Amino acid sequence: MKFERNFDMYNISKVELMEDCYEKTGIFNYVSIEEILEAIKLQKESSLKSKEDLTSCGGKIFQSEKLLSTYVKSNAWYDHLKNTFNINLDTLNEPLFIVHFLNSHNYGFFGYTIASQMMHDFDNYKRTVVPPYPRFLSGTNLPRIRGDNCILESDNKNKLNVTLWSIKNFEEKSKCFVEQYDMEKESRTNKSINISKTLARTIAYNGGLKIAHTVYMKYLQSFGGEESKYPGFENFNCEQLFFIAAGRRSCEYISEDILKEVIDKEEIVPQEIATNVALSNYKPFYDAFKCPVNSKMNLEDKCELWKNQLQN
């Protein structure tokens, strides 16, 4: 896997292209500032209504929040076709990553971010092929069916040979998350959630936690099993501090009105639910904190899609 910097998928940094985009808006044809402002207002409303993305001139110019969230604010993403991981520099700022601090924090905070993005290559997102297949079966070419097997060859010569039974099993295990999260209610609004639209992210969060934790535990083993104690955290061992950092990663404040709107749009799962359910599904977490069986963080019915050796 490659790590990339100076990433510019949408060619925002290309001056000639952006000048052409501004020319196409037609705002230079107006004389008064009032006319220009009115034209900008109308075009921005049109861009938002038509849900333009950053591949279009309208999206680049009139949807500044998408630009900020992609290129300026803390952001990371994995490109499964190029096998590259991309991060913005703001992602390396505190509190996401702190150089002179416990590695339990950096693995639980920043490492979890990396692992979750990589796990998107193994989520339930389906390409537009018939029949549809999960993303991890897609590659850059369409699947070829041979008997009971699905054989895929991508341009980078990676091959996957997966049985159709495995695909069905994958889908069945994915449904467990839908049923599990459907029973959750956000504590402030008391609203139920629907994760059908965000199942891919849910799978990535649950799987990413396992990867980040496994890597951190291997790191600990290479250094004798313990990190030095840090003032204020003496009562927690390193593994517990990792999980605390993983939870802290999702700390945020959203007003109740915005929270209701977010839940109604079904675009994301509230962080409270996303974090607690992912942790409660993971055996090393409730073992580390000795959570009683059938307590909130160690429910009897759990969901998992991808397993690692620490969970066997």
Wavefront OBJ file of the C-alpha trace (Angstrom):
o trace
v 0.000 0.000 0.000
v 1.207 3.501 -0.826
v 0.773 6.640 1.249
v 0.180 9.761 -0.855
v 0.526 13.459 -0.137
v -0.338 16.485 -2.285
v -3.436 14.576 -3.307
v -5.743 16.441 -5.700
v -8.401 14.125 -7.102
v -10.568 16.997 -8.329
v -7.816 19.183 -9.858
v -8.568 22.105 -7.555
v -4.947 23.264 -7.792
v -5.001 23.538 -11.598
v -5.277 27.267 -12.236
v -6.388 27.079 -15.885
v -9.157 24.607 -15.091
v -10.474 26.720 -12.217
v -10.328 29.910 -14.301
v -12.391 28.126 -16.939
v -14.894 27.127 -14.249
v -15.226 30.719 -13.070
v -15.676 31.868 -16.675
v -18.545 29.412 -17.128
v -20.471 30.919 -14.225
v -21.082 34.036 -16.317
v -20.742 36.349 -13.323
v -18.206 38.475 -15.212
v -20.982 39.529 -17.586
v -22.721 41.523 -14.856
v -21.901 45.153 -14.178
v -23.124 45.927 -10.666
v -22.020 44.135 -7.524
v -25.688 43.571 -6.655
v -26.217 41.594 -9.868
v -23.079 39.563 -9.262
v -24.106 38.673 -5.703
v -27.601 37.697 -6.834
v -26.163 35.499 -9.608
v -23.825 33.796 -7.132
v -26.721 33.213 -4.729
v -28.917 31.633 -7.422
v -26.131 29.436 -8.787
v -25.190 28.244 -5.314
v -28.814 27.306 -4.592
v -28.982 25.463 -7.913
v -25.723 23.615 -7.178
v -26.949 22.483 -3.768
v -30.366 21.477 -5.095
v -28.869 19.353 -7.873
v -26.360 17.859 -5.391
v -23.334 18.597 -7.547
v -20.093 17.033 -6.366
v -16.500 18.215 -6.697
v -16.158 16.736 -10.191
v -18.270 19.623 -11.531
v -17.433 23.308 -11.753
v -20.521 24.143 -9.721
v -19.432 21.853 -6.920
v -15.899 23.257 -6.883
v -17.030 26.879 -6.723
v -20.295 26.909 -4.823
v -19.928 24.075 -2.323
v -17.069 25.302 -0.196
v -17.899 22.978 2.722
v -17.145 19.937 0.563
v -13.774 21.430 -0.334
v -12.988 22.234 3.287
v -13.970 18.790 4.563
v -11.984 17.046 1.815
v -8.797 19.112 1.625
v -8.533 21.366 4.682
v -10.192 19.745 7.695
v -8.958 16.513 9.232
v -9.684 13.833 6.657
v -8.353 10.459 5.567
v -9.455 8.000 2.934
v -8.360 4.817 1.208
v -8.550 4.308 -2.571
v -9.196 0.600 -3.104
v -8.455 0.736 -6.843
v -5.073 2.455 -6.520
v -4.318 0.830 -3.149
v -3.334 4.199 -1.723
v -4.045 5.833 1.628
v -4.446 9.607 1.709
v -4.423 11.990 4.665
v -4.634 15.740 5.097
v -1.945 17.429 7.152
v -4.557 18.549 9.690
v -5.069 14.875 10.527
v -1.572 14.853 12.037
v -2.345 17.726 14.393
v -3.342 17.346 18.023
v -5.449 15.771 19.412
v -5.649 13.152 16.644
v -1.898 12.547 16.710
v 0.494 13.659 19.460
v 4.194 12.938 18.937
v 5.349 13.121 22.567
v 2.546 11.137 24.155
v 1.522 7.564 24.863
v 1.436 5.322 21.822
v -1.770 3.818 23.180
v -3.312 7.191 22.322
v -1.821 7.403 18.833
v -2.778 3.841 17.924
v -6.258 4.202 19.404
v -6.828 7.612 17.860
v -4.860 7.918 14.607
v -4.287 4.190 14.046
v -8.017 3.517 14.340
v -8.629 6.192 11.692
v -6.201 4.556 9.256
v -7.530 1.053 9.891
v -11.166 2.098 9.473
v -10.441 3.692 6.117
v -8.589 0.609 4.913
v -11.521 -1.554 5.996
v -13.762 0.294 3.564
v -12.253 -1.976 0.936
v -14.014 -4.841 2.731
v -17.374 -3.232 3.481
v -20.747 -3.950 1.913
v -20.678 -1.173 -0.681
v -21.831 -2.688 -3.952
v -20.636 -1.787 -7.398
v -23.145 -1.270 -10.193
v -22.769 -4.698 -11.740
v -25.362 -7.416 -12.208
v -25.590 -9.145 -9.851
v -24.136 -6.566 -7.413
v -21.059 -7.590 -5.414
v -19.500 -6.150 -2.274
v -16.667 -3.702 -2.907
v -13.960 -6.159 -1.851
v -14.949 -8.343 -4.810
v -14.992 -5.592 -7.399
v -11.474 -4.715 -8.548
v -11.295 -2.585 -11.690
v -12.862 -5.218 -13.924
v -16.243 -6.891 -13.682
v -16.506 -10.255 -11.922
v -16.415 -13.475 -13.912
v -18.477 -16.378 -12.647
v -17.026 -19.844 -13.011
v -19.139 -22.560 -11.447
v -19.641 -21.684 -7.793
v -16.704 -19.290 -7.718
v -16.387 -15.578 -8.342
v -12.949 -14.837 -9.843
v -11.770 -11.249 -10.094
v -8.695 -9.759 -11.680
v -7.965 -6.067 -11.286
v -5.552 -3.919 -13.290
v -2.901 -4.207 -10.576
v -3.046 -8.000 -11.015
v -4.532 -8.707 -7.607
v -6.773 -11.752 -7.713
v -9.647 -12.849 -5.539
v -11.240 -16.269 -5.755
v -14.325 -16.210 -3.561
v -17.145 -18.726 -3.476
v -20.696 -17.555 -3.951
v -21.410 -19.154 -0.572
v -18.905 -16.714 0.952
v -20.710 -13.800 -0.674
v -24.033 -14.966 0.758
v -22.442 -15.490 4.179
v -20.969 -11.985 4.004
v -24.402 -10.529 3.335
v -26.005 -12.503 6.167
v -23.406 -11.334 8.678
v -23.863 -7.762 7.454
v -27.583 -7.971 8.248
v -26.688 -8.638 11.885
v -25.356 -5.080 12.166
v -28.563 -3.646 10.721
v -30.674 -5.520 13.268
v -28.305 -4.643 16.117
v -28.109 -0.910 15.398
v -31.848 -0.699 14.711
v -32.414 -1.461 18.404
v -30.292 1.510 19.494
v -31.678 4.922 20.431
v -29.678 8.124 20.601
v -29.694 9.225 24.258
v -30.414 12.952 23.841
v -33.110 12.775 21.174
v -34.409 9.277 21.998
v -34.610 8.731 18.244
v -34.034 5.363 16.620
v -31.564 5.104 13.773
v -31.536 3.379 10.418
v -28.077 2.284 9.290
v -29.059 0.887 5.896
v -27.400 3.856 4.174
v -24.381 3.845 6.481
v -23.779 0.110 6.814
v -20.501 0.376 4.888
v -19.128 2.832 7.450
v -20.407 0.685 10.318
v -18.596 -2.383 8.971
v -15.426 -0.325 8.517
v -15.543 1.013 12.097
v -16.101 -2.418 13.605
v -13.336 -4.007 11.534
v -10.947 -1.076 11.874
v -11.057 -1.314 15.665
v -9.793 -4.899 15.506
v -6.938 -4.032 13.149
v -5.733 -1.027 15.160
v -5.942 -2.951 18.434
v -4.106 -5.987 17.033
v -1.294 -3.815 15.664
v -0.962 -1.959 18.971
v -0.788 -5.179 20.990
v 1.947 -6.471 18.675
v 3.783 -3.181 19.171
v 3.522 -3.633 22.949
v 4.895 -7.169 22.737
v 7.931 -5.895 20.842
v 8.668 -3.488 23.720
v 8.091 -5.810 26.642
v 4.335 -5.447 27.027
v 4.043 -2.059 28.769
v 4.518 1.637 28.094
v 5.666 4.109 30.692
v 2.926 5.506 32.923
v 1.559 8.971 32.240
v 0.402 11.342 35.011
v -3.339 11.091 35.533
v -3.639 7.694 33.852
v -1.788 5.512 36.348
v -4.862 3.397 37.130
v -5.244 2.165 33.546
v -3.115 -0.378 31.736
v -1.952 0.181 28.168
v -4.711 -1.858 26.571
v -7.399 0.058 28.460
v -5.789 3.348 27.419
v -5.944 2.229 23.794
v -9.704 1.715 24.027
v -10.162 5.017 25.871
v -8.352 6.753 23.008
v -10.511 4.908 20.470
v -13.597 6.237 22.243
v -12.161 9.729 22.637
v -11.581 9.795 18.892
v -15.328 10.186 18.432
v -15.905 12.900 21.034
v -17.919 15.760 19.590
v -20.650 18.208 20.437
v -23.659 18.630 18.156
v -26.703 20.687 19.082
v -29.874 18.681 19.563
v -31.549 20.277 16.530
v -28.657 19.373 14.244
v -28.478 15.906 15.772
v -32.154 15.284 14.974
v -31.562 16.462 11.422
v -28.547 14.174 11.024
v -30.483 11.153 12.300
v -33.470 11.923 10.066
v -31.249 12.185 6.985
v -29.760 8.775 7.829
v -26.379 9.910 6.447
v -24.273 9.035 9.488
v -24.656 7.099 12.718
v -24.358 9.334 15.821
v -20.881 8.899 17.287
v -22.266 7.827 20.659
v -23.910 4.774 19.077
v -21.185 4.079 16.517
v -18.493 3.999 19.213
v -20.337 2.124 21.960
v -21.682 -0.621 19.709
v -18.340 -1.188 17.967
v -16.585 -1.519 21.342
v -19.295 -3.741 22.834
v -18.972 -6.124 19.876
v -15.260 -6.618 20.547
v -14.175 -9.257 23.083
v -10.766 -7.745 24.007
v -12.571 -4.537 25.018
v -15.004 -6.034 27.492
v -12.300 -8.392 28.749
v -9.965 -5.435 29.358
v -12.576 -3.596 31.429
v -14.177 -6.749 32.871
v -17.656 -5.769 31.676
v -20.279 -8.167 33.111
v -22.186 -10.351 30.651
v -25.401 -8.691 29.459
v -24.249 -5.279 30.628
v -24.533 -2.417 28.111
v -20.959 -2.901 26.916
v -21.088 -6.714 26.851
v -24.434 -7.757 25.435
v -25.099 -11.429 24.823
v -25.990 -10.895 21.155
v -23.059 -9.521 19.197
v -22.187 -8.989 15.545
v -18.932 -9.522 13.726
v -17.969 -9.774 10.101
v -14.192 -10.058 10.022
v -12.434 -11.963 12.810
v -8.887 -11.793 14.071
v -6.966 -14.255 16.200
v -7.427 -12.214 19.394
v -11.174 -12.740 19.142
v -11.127 -16.528 18.732
l 1 2 3 4 5 6 7 8 9 10 11 12 13 14 15 16 17 18 19 20 21 22 23 24 25 26 27 28 29 30 31 32 33 34 35 36 37 38 39 40 41 42 43 44 45 46 47 48 49 50 51 52 53 54 55 56 57 58 59 60 61 62 63 64 65 66 67 68 69 70 71 72 73 74 75 76 77 78 79 80 81 82 83 84 85 86 87 88 89 90 91 92 93 94 95 96 97 98 99 100 101 102 103 104 105 106 107 108 109 110 111 112 113 114 115 116 117 118 119 120 121 122 123 124 125 126 127 128 129 130 131 132 133 134 135 136 137 138 139 140 141 142 143 144 145 146 147 148 149 150 151 152 153 154 155 156 157 158 159 160 161 162 163 164 165 166 167 168 169 170 171 172 173 174 175 176 177 178 179 180 181 182 183 184 185 186 187 188 189 190 191 192 193 194 195 196 197 198 199 200 201 202 203 204 205 206 207 208 209 210 211 212 213 214 215 216 217 218 219 220 221 222 223 224 225 226 227 228 229 230 231 232 233 234 235 236 237 238 239 240 241 242 243 244 245 246 247 248 249 250 251 252 253 254 255 256 257 258 259 260 261 262 263 264 265 266 267 268 269 270 271 272 273 274 275 276 277 278 279 280 281 282 283 284 285 286 287 288 289 290 291 292 293 294 295 296 297 298 299 300 301 302 303 304 305 306 307 308 309 310 311 312
